[in-house]
Each structure stands twice: as structure tokens, then as C-alpha cells.
Amino acid sequence: MTDAGETAESGLAEISGFGYERARDELVNVVKMLEQGGMDLDDSLALWERGEALAARCEQHLAGARTRVEDAISRSEADEQV
């Protein structure tokens, strides 16, 4: 694998540790950069892949938050029935 490929992989792996806000903010920046254009195809594709990974990380956080809220509501309803 090339150094660029290894760098891209390590950058994508790094995203798995991002909090929601950091992933969201970086995703916003990726979108802005892609909209501006002017990059060569390889750079654009690498940025697109990073954006996809950032969006997936945001979705993971949102799904986790959704589960926590649903669990809290279920506990609250169960406590009310007791």
C-alpha cells in the first residue's frame, strides 16, 4: 500500500474516536471544500470518503442518543406504573 493510502486509512480510523460535535464540524468543512471545487480527482475522492466516514460517525452518535432517550422514557413509564 502507498503512503497516501496508509495516511488516508489512518485518517479514517481516527474518526472513530471523534465526538459528535467534532465529527459534525469537520463534516461541514468537508462539504464546503467539496463545494468550492478546484481539487484534482484523487483529492476530491479522498475528501468524499472522509465525509462519508464523518457522516457515519455522526449517525452512530445520534443512534446512541436516540437509544438513550428511548430507554429513559421506558424507565420513566415503568416507574409511573409502579
FENNOR-V937541 format. One record per residue. RES is the residue in three letters. PSI is psi as a letter, one per 20 degrees, with the letter a starting at -180 (NA if undefined). Layout:
# FENNOR-V937541
[[RES & PSI] [RES & PSI]]
This chain:
# FENNOR-V937541
[[MET & q] [THR & r] [ASP & h] [ALA & g] [GLY & g] [GLU & h] [THR & g] [ALA & g] [GLU & g] [SER & h] [GLY & h] [LEU & h] [ALA & h] [GLU & h] [ILE & h] [SER & i] [GLY & i] [PHE & q] [GLY & r] [TYR & g] [GLU & g] [ARG & g] [ALA & g] [ARG & g] [ASP & g] [GLU & h] [LEU & g] [VAL & g] [ASN & h] [VAL & g] [VAL & g] [LYS & g] [MET & g] [LEU & h] [GLU & h] [GLN & h] [GLY & a] [GLY & i] [MET & q] [ASP & r] [LEU & g] [ASP & g] [ASP & g] [SER & g] [LEU & g] [ALA & g] [LEU & h] [TRP & g] [GLU & h] [ARG & g] [GLY & g] [GLU & g] [ALA & h] [LEU & g] [ALA & g] [ALA & h] [ARG & g] [CYS & g] [GLU & h] [GLN & g] [HIS & g] [LEU & h] [ALA & g] [GLY & g] [ALA & g] [ARG & g] [THR & g] [ARG & g] [VAL & g] [GLU & g] [ASP & g] [ALA & g] [ILE & g] [SER & g] [ARG & g] [SER & g] [GLU & h] [ALA & h] [ASP & h] [GLU & h] [GLN & i] [VAL & NA]]
